[in-house]
Amino acid sequence: MQTEKIGQRIKYLRMRNGITQKELAETLYVSESTVSGWERGRAEPSIDFIVRLTALFQTSLNYLIIGNKRTTP
């Protein structure tokens, strides 16, 4: 996966929705440092968290993983 880019998209979506790192961490039952690590590209979320993030932010797996907003060829 493209860790840094996934992190950038998580940060973008979080900020666009007016959610702090602490609020996102509480929603996902992870630490604030975990969210920070994702956003800084120091760690990557598991596929379970990626799926939860797509549901939370109402976006596609395609967008979150590779940055492509298109969902069909």
N, CA, C and O of each residue as an XYZ file, in Angstrom:
292
protein
N       0.830     -1.187      0.000
C       0.000      0.000      0.000
C       0.872      1.247      0.000
O       2.053      1.198      0.343
N       0.290      2.330     -0.377
C       0.995      3.603     -0.405
C       0.747      4.317      0.923
O      -0.124      5.180      1.030
N       1.539      3.931      1.938
C       1.288      4.363      3.305
C       1.155      5.872      3.452
O       0.169      6.353      4.011
N       2.126      6.618      2.963
C       2.083      8.064      3.157
C       0.858      8.674      2.486
O       0.211      9.557      3.049
N       0.548      8.210      1.308
C      -0.593      8.775      0.595
C      -1.910      8.404      1.258
O      -2.829      9.222      1.296
N      -2.020      7.201      1.775
C      -3.228      6.829      2.521
C      -3.369      7.768      3.714
O      -4.460      8.261      3.999
N      -2.284      8.005      4.391
C      -2.299      8.898      5.541
C      -2.727     10.307      5.178
O      -3.470     10.947      5.922
N      -2.265     10.785      4.048
C      -2.659     12.121      3.599
C      -4.156     12.177      3.319
O      -4.817     13.171      3.622
N      -4.683     11.104      2.738
C      -6.122     11.074      2.450
C      -6.942     10.963      3.734
O      -8.006     11.570      3.844
N      -6.452     10.191      4.701
C      -7.151     10.112      5.986
C      -7.193     11.492      6.629
O      -8.239     11.925      7.113
N      -6.064     12.179      6.632
C      -6.014     13.518      7.224
C      -6.961     14.467      6.497
O      -7.697     15.224      7.131
N      -6.940     14.426      5.173
C      -7.821     15.291      4.382
C      -9.281     15.039      4.735
O     -10.032     15.980      4.990
N      -9.688     13.764      4.752
C     -11.073     13.420      5.042
C     -11.458     13.804      6.471
O     -12.556     14.299      6.722
N     -10.538     13.566      7.394
C     -10.795     13.921      8.788
C     -11.010     15.418      8.935
O     -11.967     15.855      9.575
N     -10.134     16.189      8.351
C     -10.226     17.637      8.469
C     -11.452     18.184      7.728
O     -12.121     19.099      8.208
N     -11.732     17.617      6.568
C     -12.902     18.042      5.796
C     -14.191     17.839      6.587
O     -15.159     18.583      6.427
N     -14.184     16.829      7.434
C     -15.359     16.523      8.243
C     -15.308     17.176      9.627
O     -16.182     16.938     10.460
N     -14.293     17.990      9.865
C     -14.197     18.719     11.126
C     -13.977     17.836     12.338
O     -14.487     18.114     13.423
N     -13.213     16.772     12.147
C     -12.957     15.817     13.225
C     -11.494     15.935     13.651
O     -10.602     15.990     12.804
N     -11.251     15.972     14.943
C      -9.879     16.006     15.449
C      -9.293     14.592     15.431
O     -10.018     13.606     15.304
N      -7.977     14.517     15.559
C      -7.343     13.199     15.658
C      -7.873     12.450     16.872
O      -8.099     11.241     16.816
N      -8.068     13.169     17.960
C      -8.575     12.542     19.188
C      -9.975     11.976     18.967
O     -10.272     10.861     19.398
N     -10.831     12.738     18.301
C     -12.200     12.267     18.037
C     -12.199     11.045     17.124
O     -12.954     10.098     17.344
N     -11.352     11.070     16.103
C     -11.272      9.920     15.203
C     -10.758      8.699     15.958
O     -11.271      7.592     15.792
N      -9.748      8.911     16.781
C      -9.194      7.811     17.574
C     -10.261      7.200     18.480
O     -10.374      5.978     18.576
N     -11.039      8.049     19.140
C     -12.099      7.555     20.022
C     -13.165      6.795     19.246
O     -13.671      5.778     19.720
N     -13.506      7.277     18.064
C     -14.507      6.613     17.222
C     -14.045      5.225     16.800
O     -14.839      4.285     16.743
N     -12.741      5.106     16.504
C     -12.189      3.836     16.023
C     -11.627      2.951     17.135
O     -11.172      1.837     16.880
N     -11.662      3.461     18.386
C     -11.104      2.734     19.532
C      -9.620      2.427     19.364
O      -9.158      1.315     19.620
N      -8.890      3.452     18.924
C      -7.434      3.378     18.842
C      -6.876      4.596     19.564
O      -7.632      5.476     19.976
N      -5.565      4.651     19.718
C      -4.960      5.806     20.378
C      -4.809      6.959     19.387
O      -4.785      6.768     18.171
N      -4.711      8.145     19.944
C      -4.481      9.323     19.112
C      -3.143      9.205     18.373
O      -3.009      9.673     17.243
N      -2.161      8.580     19.017
C      -0.859      8.406     18.361
C      -0.955      7.444     17.177
O      -0.170      7.547     16.234
N      -1.901      6.519     17.217
C      -2.114      5.621     16.076
C      -2.610      6.414     14.879
O      -2.103      6.252     13.769
N      -3.602      7.272     15.101
C      -4.122      8.104     14.020
C      -3.021      9.013     13.491
O      -2.874      9.167     12.279
N      -2.260      9.604     14.377
C      -1.148     10.464     13.973
C      -0.143      9.692     13.121
O       0.344     10.201     12.112
N       0.164      8.466     13.531
C       1.090      7.628     12.771
C       0.597      7.331     11.370
O       1.375      7.335     10.415
N      -0.704      7.074     11.248
C      -1.275      6.843      9.912
C      -1.116      8.084      9.056
O      -0.674      8.014      7.909
N      -1.483      9.229      9.632
C      -1.468     10.469      8.864
C      -0.059     10.889      8.469
O       0.129     11.518      7.428
N       0.916     10.553      9.275
C       2.312     10.922      8.977
C       3.032      9.875      8.130
O       4.187     10.069      7.750
N       2.354      8.771      7.834
C       2.965      7.735      7.010
C       3.936      6.857      7.767
O       4.750      6.161      7.160
N       3.859      6.881      9.081
C       4.749      6.052      9.903
C       4.191      4.658     10.110
O       4.923      3.733     10.460
N       2.911      4.513      9.896
C       2.231      3.215     10.026
C       1.073      3.220      9.050
O       0.674      4.270      8.545
N       0.544      2.056      8.793
C      -0.625      1.988      7.923
C      -1.758      1.265      8.641
O      -1.526      0.316      9.390
N      -2.964      1.715      8.409
C      -4.101      1.048      9.045
C      -4.314     -0.337      8.439
O      -4.039     -0.562      7.260
N      -4.801     -1.249      9.252
C      -5.138     -2.578      8.738
C      -6.333     -2.438      7.799
O      -7.008     -1.409      7.778
N      -6.575     -3.471      7.040
C      -7.697     -3.442      6.105
C      -9.015     -3.246      6.855
O      -9.932     -2.607      6.339
N      -9.113     -3.789      8.066
C     -10.325     -3.586      8.868
C     -10.558     -2.104      9.144
O     -11.685     -1.620      9.039
N      -9.497     -1.387      9.496
C      -9.641      0.038      9.761
C      -9.885      0.822      8.474
O     -10.616      1.813      8.480
N      -9.285      0.389      7.388
C      -9.526      1.063      6.110
C     -11.010      0.963      5.744
O     -11.612      1.941      5.302
N     -11.584     -0.208      5.930
C     -13.013     -0.391      5.640
C     -13.853      0.488      6.564
O     -14.816      1.114      6.121
N     -13.494      0.537      7.838
C     -14.235      1.379      8.786
C     -14.114      2.857      8.421
O     -15.080      3.610      8.541
N     -12.934      3.268      7.979
C     -12.736      4.666      7.583
C     -13.570      5.017      6.354
O     -14.125      6.113      6.272
N     -13.660      4.100      5.407
C     -14.462      4.391      4.211
C     -15.938      4.553      4.589
O     -16.631      5.406      4.035
N     -16.411      3.744      5.523
C     -17.802      3.874      5.965
C     -18.008      5.178      6.723
O     -18.988      5.887      6.497
N     -17.089      5.488      7.615
C     -17.196      6.698      8.411
C     -17.213      7.951      7.538
O     -18.025      8.853      7.745
N     -16.302      7.995      6.553
C     -16.182      9.181      5.708
C     -16.996      9.085      4.420
O     -16.942      9.982      3.578
N     -17.744      8.003      4.270
C     -18.589      7.787      3.094
C     -17.811      7.983      1.801
O     -18.192      8.771      0.935
N     -16.721      7.252      1.695
C     -15.891      7.278      0.505
C     -15.623      5.848      0.067
O     -16.024      4.905      0.750
N     -14.960      5.680     -1.049
C     -14.707      4.332     -1.565
C     -13.350      3.801     -1.104
O     -12.436      4.561     -0.785
N     -13.253      2.482     -1.082
C     -11.956      1.853     -0.813
C     -10.952      2.294     -1.870
O      -9.786      2.552     -1.573
N     -11.422      2.373     -3.090
C     -10.586      2.791     -4.206
C      -9.917      4.139     -3.923
O      -8.713      4.302     -4.125
N     -10.705      5.086     -3.460
C     -10.157      6.415     -3.173
C      -9.163      6.351     -2.020
O      -8.060      6.887     -2.122
N      -9.539      5.711     -0.942
C      -8.681      5.721      0.231
C      -7.360      4.995     -0.027
O      -6.311      5.447      0.433
N      -7.396      3.897     -0.744
C      -6.190      3.112     -0.969
C      -5.306      3.703     -2.072
O      -4.097      3.845     -1.884
N      -5.902      4.050     -3.222
C      -5.053      4.496     -4.330
C      -5.312      5.931     -4.774
O      -4.606      6.457     -5.634
N      -6.315      6.556     -4.190
C      -6.567      7.946     -4.517
C      -7.416      8.159     -5.743
O      -7.567      9.287     -6.212
N      -7.971      7.088     -6.265
C      -8.789      7.166     -7.462
C     -10.251      7.281     -7.073
O     -10.794      6.389     -6.421
N     -10.886      8.359     -7.463
C     -12.302      8.541     -7.124
C     -13.213      7.702     -7.996
O     -14.359      7.446     -7.625
N     -12.726      7.270     -9.146
C     -13.548      6.413    -10.016
C     -13.678      5.043     -9.393
O     -12.702      4.502     -8.873
N     -14.844      4.485     -9.437
C     -15.064      3.146     -8.886
C     -15.315      2.110     -9.969
O     -15.364      0.913     -9.685
N     -15.475      2.562    -11.212
C     -15.678      1.641    -12.324
C     -14.685      1.973    -13.425
O     -14.249      3.118    -13.545
N     -14.327      0.981    -14.225
C     -13.369      1.249    -15.315
C     -13.920      2.172    -16.374
O     -13.228      2.482    -17.344
